[in-house]
Amino acid sequence: MTWLLFAEAAVPEGGLFDLDATLPLMALQVVLLTFLLNSLFFRPVGKVVEEREGYISTSRADAKQKLAQVERLEADLTEQLREARQAAQSAIVEAEQEVDKLYREALAAAEAEANRTREQARREIESQREAAQTQLMSKVDQLSAQIIQRLLAVS
């Protein structure tokens, strides 16, 4: 209620607008307040806002560069992984071929050794057979000579 009385007391008799020395004083206060607010509040806040905008734009640019670098590294690593897989596959194929070659060589060597051993055994058997046949022939000759001598001695 005291506010209403205070508001009624402040209204001058001349009407809503009074054009006396108050208007230039108010204009001066508005200009002074604008200057003070600009120098004390708006300029520092604007400076902080500009610094943040600069930091954000710099950070975005750095982030874009790092993202591009990461993408390049990812592509390089993907290519290296693909090459490593191909090299591993080639090494596996070469190893399989080498194992197959060694197997065939070992098999051929074993077959050659078996053939050599079989041939040597055949030769030994043949020589023993010939020796036995020669020995038998000599015994046959001796026995036939003895038989002939006995037949001749008997007659």
C-alpha positions in Angstrom: 0.0 0.0 0.0 2.9 2.4 0.6 4.0 1.8 -3.0 0.7 3.1 -4.3 1.1 6.3 -2.3 4.7 6.7 -3.4 3.6 6.1 -7.1 0.9 8.7 -6.8 3.2 11.3 -5.2 5.8 11.0 -8.0 3.4 11.8 -10.8 3.8 15.5 -11.7 0.9 17.8 -12.6 1.9 18.4 -16.2 0.8 15.0 -17.5 2.5 11.9 -18.6 5.6 13.5 -20.2 7.3 16.5 -18.8 9.8 18.2 -21.1 12.1 20.0 -18.6 15.7 19.3 -17.7 14.9 15.7 -16.8 15.0 14.5 -20.4 18.6 15.5 -21.2 19.6 14.2 -17.8 17.9 10.8 -18.5 19.5 10.7 -22.0 22.9 11.4 -20.4 22.3 8.6 -17.9 21.3 6.2 -20.6 24.5 7.0 -22.6 26.6 6.8 -19.5 25.0 3.5 -18.4 25.4 2.1 -22.0 29.1 3.2 -22.0 29.7 1.7 -18.5 27.8 -1.5 -19.3 29.7 -1.8 -22.6 33.1 -1.3 -21.0 32.5 -3.2 -17.8 30.2 -6.0 -18.9 29.6 -6.4 -22.7 33.2 -6.0 -23.9 34.7 -8.6 -21.4 31.9 -11.0 -22.0 32.3 -10.5 -25.8 36.0 -11.0 -25.4 35.4 -14.3 -23.5 32.8 -15.3 -26.1 35.3 -14.6 -29.0 38.0 -16.5 -27.2 35.7 -19.5 -26.7 34.6 -19.3 -30.3 38.3 -19.2 -31.3 39.0 -22.2 -29.0 36.1 -24.1 -30.4 37.0 -23.5 -34.0 40.6 -24.4 -33.3 39.5 -27.5 -31.4 37.2 -28.5 -34.3 40.0 -28.0 -36.8 42.3 -30.1 -34.7 39.7 -32.7 -34.2 39.1 -32.8 -38.0 42.8 -33.2 -38.6 43.1 -35.9 -36.0 40.1 -37.7 -37.5 41.6 -37.5 -40.9 44.9 -38.8 -39.5 43.0 -41.6 -37.7 41.2 -42.5 -40.9 44.5 -42.6 -42.8 46.1 -44.7 -40.1 43.1 -47.0 -40.1 43.3 -47.4 -43.9 47.1 -48.1 -43.6 46.6 -50.6 -40.9 43.8 -52.3 -42.9 46.1 -52.5 -45.9 48.9 -53.9 -43.7 46.5 -56.4 -42.2 45.4 -57.4 -45.7 49.0 -57.8 -46.9 49.9 -59.7 -43.7 47.0 -62.1 -44.3 48.1 -62.6 -47.9 51.7 -63.1 -46.8 50.5 -65.7 -44.2 48.4 -67.4 -46.8 51.3 -67.5 -49.2 53.6 -68.8 -46.5 51.0 -71.5 -45.7 50.8 -72.5 -49.3 54.6 -72.6 -49.7 54.9 -74.6 -46.5 52.3 -77.1 -47.8 54.1 -77.4 -51.1 57.4 -77.8 -49.3 56.0 -80.5 -47.1 54.5 -82.3 -50.1 57.8 -82.0 -52.0 59.7 -83.4 -48.9 57.1 -86.2 -48.6 57.5 -87.1 -52.2 61.3 -87.0 -52.0 61.3 -89.1 -48.8 58.8 -91.6 -50.4 61.0 -91.8 -53.6 64.1 -92.3 -51.4 62.4 -95.0 -49.4 61.2 -96.7 -52.6 64.7 -96.5 -54.1 66.2 -97.9 -50.9 63.6 -100.7 -50.9 64.3 -101.5 -54.6 68.1 -101.4 -53.9 67.6 -103.7 -50.9 65.3 -106.0 -52.9 67.8 -106.1 -55.8 70.7 -106.8 -53.4 68.7 -109.6 -51.8 67.8 -111.0 -55.2 71.5 -111.0 -56.2 72.5 -112.7 -53.0 69.8 -115.3 -53.4 70.9 -115.8 -57.1 74.5 -116.1 -56.1 73.6 -118.5 -53.3 71.4 -120.5 -55.7 74.2 -120.6 -58.2 76.7 -121.6 -55.5 74.3 -124.3 -54.3 73.7 -125.5 -57.9 77.5 -125.5 -58.5 78.0 -127.4 -55.3 75.1 -129.8 -56.1 76.5 -130.3 -59.6 79.9 -131.1 -58.2 78.4 -133.5 -55.8 76.3 -135.0 -58.6 79.5 -135.3 -60.6 81.2 -137.0 -57.7 78.3 -139.3 -57.0 78.0 -140.2 -60.7 81.7 -140.8 -60.8 81.4 -143.1 -57.8 78.4 -144.8 -59.3 80.3 -145.4 -62.5 83.4 -146.6 -60.6 81.3 -149.0 -58.6 79.5 -150.2 -61.7 82.7 -150.7 -63.5 84.3 -152.3 -60.5 81.4 -154.7 -60.1 81.3 -155.8 -63.7 
